[in-house]
Amino acid sequence: MVSTFADGGFVQSLRARWLRSSSLLCVGLDPDPTRFPPHLAAKPDAIKTFCCAIVDATHDLVCAFKPQIAFFASAAAEDQLLDVIDYIHATYPGVPVILDAKRGDIGSTAEHYAREVFERFHADAVTLSPFLGFDSVAPYLAYRGKGAVILCRTSNPGAAEFQNLDCAGKPLYQWIAESVATRWNDTGQCALVVGATAPRELAQVRALIGDVPVLVPGIGAQGGDIEATVNAGKTDEGGLMISSSRAVLYAGDGEDFAMDARRVAIETRDLINRYR
């Protein structure tokens, strides 16, 4: 099933979702079968069942969902990934789906990755590496209305090793932010990734990019500070997709795991909104 708002555009749908849901929370779908509740262990479609239960329990609390492709691919469950994305589009139209794939390759290969993301998996947006330059991102932007979410200043401990390097008087992540927000974003399809573990850098990026959306991983299990994140990156309409995965997904391990996930999602959404 193709996204129900393919023509309207990922960024436009995200802005509508910020308003409709009153939420900046993005729930990441990182299904790890070793952490599933015991009653799902024997199910052949356990990954799909688990993810769809989380979606059902949290759909009204989020601005987007973000499945991580590696968790599906390592289990040879790409068919279940497609089923989950199609389920979201069919059951909760208007909720954007960002495929967290972090692709980055030369143009001819990128064309096939773009086809995989948007034609095979029907995602609304995808995370991408800028390391190979604009020509490696252009094939994704050829899918009008789809989103390109570009890595800028990530949340992992080693992020500063290269991303904070001084390049002609300013750190590399600032060059990325400026390039994406200006030269790369003629069609308004771009967003950036800046981790919650780097609120100072997030504030600097926001000052450079105007109202370009920012996906913010790193709260919850990674320890990012929600108050600092919201204060650094919010805009009048929202501006942020603050992603929480493990803290929501594995809040409980019993048959009512989805309701436990909902409880943590509500707590996280409300904490984010306290600082908006």
Backbone torsions as a table, in degrees:
resi	resn	phi	psi	omega
1	MET	NA	129.4	177.8
2	VAL	-78.4	148.4	179.2
3	SER	-51.6	140.5	-177.9
4	THR	-73.9	-10.3	178.0
5	PHE	-125.2	33.5	-178.5
6	ALA	-57.1	-38.1	-177.8
7	ASP	-77.3	-30.6	-178.4
8	GLY	-74.1	-28.8	176.1
9	GLY	103.4	141.3	-179.7
10	PHE	-59.6	-48.6	-175.7
11	VAL	-65.1	-41.2	178.8
12	GLN	-63.9	-41.3	179.9
13	SER	-67.4	-35.6	177.5
14	LEU	-63.3	-44.3	178.7
15	ARG	-62.1	-41.0	176.9
16	ALA	-63.6	-36.3	-178.6
17	ARG	-70.1	-39.1	175.3
18	TRP	-53.9	-43.1	-177.9
19	LEU	-72.1	-46.6	-172.6
20	ARG	-69.3	-40.0	-175.2
21	SER	-93.6	-11.4	-173.9
22	SER	50.5	43.2	-175.2
23	SER	-143.3	140.9	171.5
24	LEU	-107.7	8.0	-177.0
25	LEU	-80.7	130.6	172.2
26	CYS	-114.9	121.0	179.0
27	VAL	-91.3	121.7	176.9
28	GLY	-83.3	135.5	179.2
29	LEU	-103.7	95.0	-178.5
30	ASP	-117.1	75.9	-171.4
31	PRO	-75.8	116.5	178.0
32	ASP	-113.9	103.5	-175.3
33	PRO	-57.2	-24.0	178.7
34	THR	-69.3	-13.5	-179.8
35	ARG	-110.8	5.5	-179.0
36	PHE	-72.0	154.6	172.6
37	PRO	-59.4	146.1	-174.9
38	PRO	-55.7	-32.7	-175.7
39	HIS	-69.3	-11.7	177.4
40	LEU	-95.3	-9.2	-168.9
41	ALA	-57.7	-38.3	-174.1
42	ALA	-91.3	-1.0	-176.5
43	LYS	-79.3	129.8	-179.7
44	PRO	-65.9	-24.9	178.4
45	ASP	-111.9	40.4	-174.6
46	ALA	-60.1	-37.5	-178.1
47	ILE	-64.4	-47.4	177.5
48	LYS	-61.3	-46.8	-178.5
49	THR	-59.3	-45.2	179.9
50	PHE	-62.1	-50.4	-175.9
51	CYS	-65.1	-42.1	-179.4
52	CYS	-66.9	-33.0	175.6
53	ALA	-65.6	-41.2	176.6
54	ILE	-63.4	-43.9	178.7
55	VAL	-59.9	-47.3	179.6
56	ASP	-59.0	-37.6	-174.8
57	ALA	-79.3	-19.7	-171.5
58	THR	-125.4	-0.7	-170.6
59	HIS	-57.7	-32.5	-178.1
60	ASP	-83.9	-2.6	-175.5
61	LEU	-107.2	-1.2	-168.7
62	VAL	-121.6	158.4	169.6
63	CYS	-96.5	-16.2	179.8
64	ALA	-168.5	161.7	167.8
65	PHE	-113.5	149.3	-176.1
66	LYS	-135.0	84.6	173.7
67	PRO	-69.3	137.7	177.4
68	GLN	-97.2	117.3	-170.1
69	ILE	-63.4	-30.8	-176.0
70	ALA	-62.7	-35.3	-178.8
71	PHE	-67.6	-30.2	176.7
72	PHE	-81.9	-45.2	-175.8
73	ALA	-65.1	-37.2	-178.2
74	SER	-66.4	-22.0	178.1
75	ALA	-101.1	12.0	-176.5
76	ALA	52.6	42.6	-174.1
77	ALA	-116.7	33.2	178.9
78	GLU	-60.9	-32.4	177.4
79	ASP	-64.0	-35.5	177.5
80	GLN	-71.8	-32.5	174.1
81	LEU	-60.0	-47.9	177.6
82	LEU	-59.0	-44.2	179.8
83	ASP	-60.8	-40.5	-179.5
84	VAL	-65.5	-46.3	-179.8
85	ILE	-63.1	-44.7	178.5
86	ASP	-63.5	-35.9	177.7
87	TYR	-62.4	-43.7	178.9
88	ILE	-60.8	-47.3	-178.3
89	HIS	-63.7	-39.7	-176.2
90	ALA	-76.3	-36.8	-171.9
91	THR	-93.5	-32.6	-178.0
92	TYR	-131.1	64.2	-177.6
93	PRO	-59.2	140.1	-177.5
94	GLY	100.5	-12.7	176.3
95	VAL	-90.9	113.0	-176.9
96	PRO	-67.1	149.3	176.5
97	VAL	-119.2	119.1	177.7
98	ILE	-103.5	118.7	176.4
99	LEU	-84.4	114.9	-179.2
100	ASP	-84.1	95.9	-175.7
101	ALA	-122.7	-21.3	178.3
102	LYS	50.8	46.2	179.9
103	ARG	-72.4	153.8	175.5
104	GLY	-172.5	105.8	-178.0
105	ASP	-156.1	172.2	-177.5
106	ILE	-63.7	162.7	-168.9
107	GLY	-51.7	-48.5	-175.5
108	SER	-66.2	-37.6	177.0
109	THR	-73.2	-38.5	179.0
110	ALA	-60.5	-33.0	177.5
111	GLU	-59.3	-38.6	179.7
112	HIS	-75.1	-37.3	174.8
113	TYR	-62.6	-40.4	178.6
114	ALA	-63.7	-40.1	177.6
115	ARG	-63.3	-41.2	178.0
116	GLU	-59.6	-48.6	-175.2
117	VAL	-65.4	-47.0	-169.5
118	PHE	-97.1	-29.6	-178.7
119	GLU	-98.8	-37.7	178.6
120	ARG	-80.7	-49.5	-173.5
121	PHE	-97.8	-9.8	174.8
122	HIS	62.5	28.6	177.7
123	ALA	-69.5	158.6	177.5
124	ASP	-93.6	-21.6	180.0
125	ALA	-157.3	166.4	-178.3
126	VAL	-146.8	144.9	173.4
127	THR	-82.8	139.2	-173.4
128	LEU	-137.4	150.0	172.8
129	SER	-90.5	137.7	178.3
130	PRO	-90.1	3.3	-166.4
131	PHE	-60.4	-31.8	-178.8
132	LEU	-90.0	0.8	176.2
133	GLY	91.5	-179.5	-170.8
134	PHE	-61.4	-35.8	-176.3
135	ASP	-64.6	-20.5	177.4
136	SER	-82.5	-15.3	179.7
137	VAL	-99.8	-27.1	-174.8
138	ALA	-54.1	-39.1	180.0
139	PRO	-61.0	-27.6	177.6
140	TYR	-75.5	-38.0	179.9
141	LEU	-70.5	-16.7	176.1
142	ALA	-66.6	-18.9	174.7
143	TYR	-87.5	90.2	-174.2
144	ARG	-59.3	135.5	-178.7
145	GLY	91.2	-16.9	178.0
146	LYS	-84.7	156.9	-176.0
147	GLY	-102.1	143.1	173.9
148	ALA	-118.1	111.4	-173.7
149	VAL	-106.1	105.7	-165.6
150	ILE	-95.7	130.4	175.1
151	LEU	-60.8	132.4	-177.6
152	CYS	-128.0	-67.8	175.9
153	ARG	-133.9	100.1	-167.5
154	THR	-82.6	173.2	-170.3
155	SER	-94.6	-7.4	-174.4
156	ASN	-74.7	158.4	-175.9
157	PRO	-59.8	-31.8	-177.8
158	GLY	-89.3	8.4	-172.9
159	ALA	-58.3	-38.8	-174.5
160	ALA	-70.3	-16.8	-174.6
161	GLU	-53.6	-42.8	177.1
162	PHE	-113.7	-38.4	-171.7
163	GLN	-66.8	-24.6	179.0
164	ASN	-98.6	5.5	178.9
165	LEU	-60.8	138.6	176.5
166	ASP	-71.0	123.3	179.0
167	CYS	-127.3	103.8	179.3
168	ALA	54.0	42.4	171.3
169	GLY	98.3	-5.4	176.1
170	LYS	-149.0	156.8	-175.4
171	PRO	-67.9	153.9	-177.0
172	LEU	-56.2	-40.7	-176.8
173	TYR	-61.2	-29.6	177.4
174	GLN	-71.7	-35.8	173.8
175	TRP	-61.4	-42.9	179.1
176	ILE	-61.7	-47.6	-178.5
177	ALA	-58.8	-46.8	-178.7
178	GLU	-65.1	-42.1	-178.8
179	SER	-64.2	-45.5	-178.6
180	VAL	-65.1	-43.5	-174.8
181	ALA	-72.4	-19.0	-175.6
182	THR	-116.3	-79.4	-172.1
183	ARG	-65.2	-33.8	-174.4
184	TRP	-88.4	-12.4	-166.6
185	ASN	-110.6	34.3	-179.2
186	ASP	-57.9	-33.8	-176.7
187	THR	-96.0	2.0	177.2
188	GLY	70.9	27.7	-176.5
189	GLN	-100.2	-4.8	-168.7
190	CYS	-94.7	151.3	169.5
191	ALA	-140.6	173.2	-178.2
192	LEU	-127.1	158.9	173.5
193	VAL	-111.3	120.7	173.8
194	VAL	-135.8	127.8	-173.3
195	GLY	-76.0	148.9	176.7
196	ALA	-67.3	-15.8	178.0
197	THR	-78.5	-1.2	-179.7
198	ALA	-131.9	63.9	-176.1
199	PRO	-64.1	-32.1	178.1
200	ARG	-63.5	-45.7	178.6
201	GLU	-66.4	-35.8	177.2
202	LEU	-60.9	-43.9	178.8
203	ALA	-62.2	-39.8	178.3
204	GLN	-65.9	-41.0	178.2
205	VAL	-63.6	-45.3	-179.9
206	ARG	-58.0	-38.7	179.9
207	ALA	-65.1	-24.4	-177.4
208	LEU	-90.3	-24.6	-166.3
209	ILE	-111.9	-0.4	-178.3
210	GLY	65.8	-129.7	-174.4
211	ASP	-99.1	18.5	175.8
212	VAL	-59.2	132.4	-179.1
213	PRO	-64.4	150.6	178.6
214	VAL	-128.2	125.6	170.8
215	LEU	-86.4	126.0	-173.7
216	VAL	-120.9	96.9	170.5
217	PRO	-83.0	167.2	169.4
218	GLY	110.8	-0.7	170.8
219	ILE	-84.8	-179.8	177.7
220	GLY	70.1	-120.0	-173.3
221	ALA	-61.9	-27.1	-178.4
222	GLN	-89.3	-8.7	169.7
223	GLY	87.5	11.4	178.4
224	GLY	-64.7	147.4	-176.8
225	ASP	-88.2	120.1	-175.4
226	ILE	-68.2	-44.7	-179.1
227	GLU	-59.4	-47.8	-180.0
228	ALA	-63.9	-37.3	-179.9
229	THR	-64.7	-49.1	-178.2
230	VAL	-64.0	-44.9	-179.2
231	ASN	-63.4	-32.4	-177.6
232	ALA	-79.8	-30.6	-168.3
233	GLY	-122.4	-5.8	-174.7
234	LYS	-70.2	154.8	170.0
235	THR	-122.8	177.6	-179.1
236	ASP	-60.8	-36.1	-177.8
237	GLU	-91.1	-14.9	-178.8
238	GLY	147.1	-74.9	172.0
239	GLY	84.9	-22.7	-171.1
240	LEU	-124.7	148.0	165.9
241	MET	-118.4	94.6	-174.0
242	ILE	-89.3	111.7	-167.9
243	SER	-94.8	131.4	171.4
244	SER	-129.7	130.4	-177.4
245	SER	-116.7	-79.2	-171.9
246	ARG	-61.1	-38.5	-177.6
247	ALA	-62.3	-33.3	178.0
248	VAL	-83.5	-50.7	-172.3
249	LEU	-60.2	-39.8	-171.3
250	TYR	-113.0	34.6	176.6
251	ALA	-67.1	-25.1	177.9
252	GLY	-144.0	160.0	-177.5
253	ASP	-129.3	19.9	177.6
254	GLY	-106.4	-170.1	-178.7
255	GLU	-66.4	-19.8	177.7
256	ASP	-99.0	30.4	-176.5
257	PHE	-57.0	-34.9	-177.0
258	ALA	-68.0	-36.7	177.5
259	MET	-69.7	-33.4	173.8
260	ASP	-65.3	-40.1	176.6
261	ALA	-62.2	-41.7	178.8
262	ARG	-61.5	-42.1	179.7
263	ARG	-58.6	-46.3	-179.4
264	VAL	-69.1	-36.2	177.7
265	ALA	-63.5	-41.4	177.4
266	ILE	-62.5	-45.6	179.8
267	GLU	-60.6	-41.0	-178.4
268	THR	-70.0	-45.7	177.3
269	ARG	-57.6	-46.1	-177.3
270	ASP	-66.4	-36.1	177.5
271	LEU	-66.2	-41.4	175.8
272	ILE	-60.4	-46.4	-176.5
273	ASN	-67.7	-23.1	177.9
274	ARG	-60.4	-29.2	-174.7
275	TYR	-105.5	5.3	-179.7
276	ARG	-75.6	NA	NA
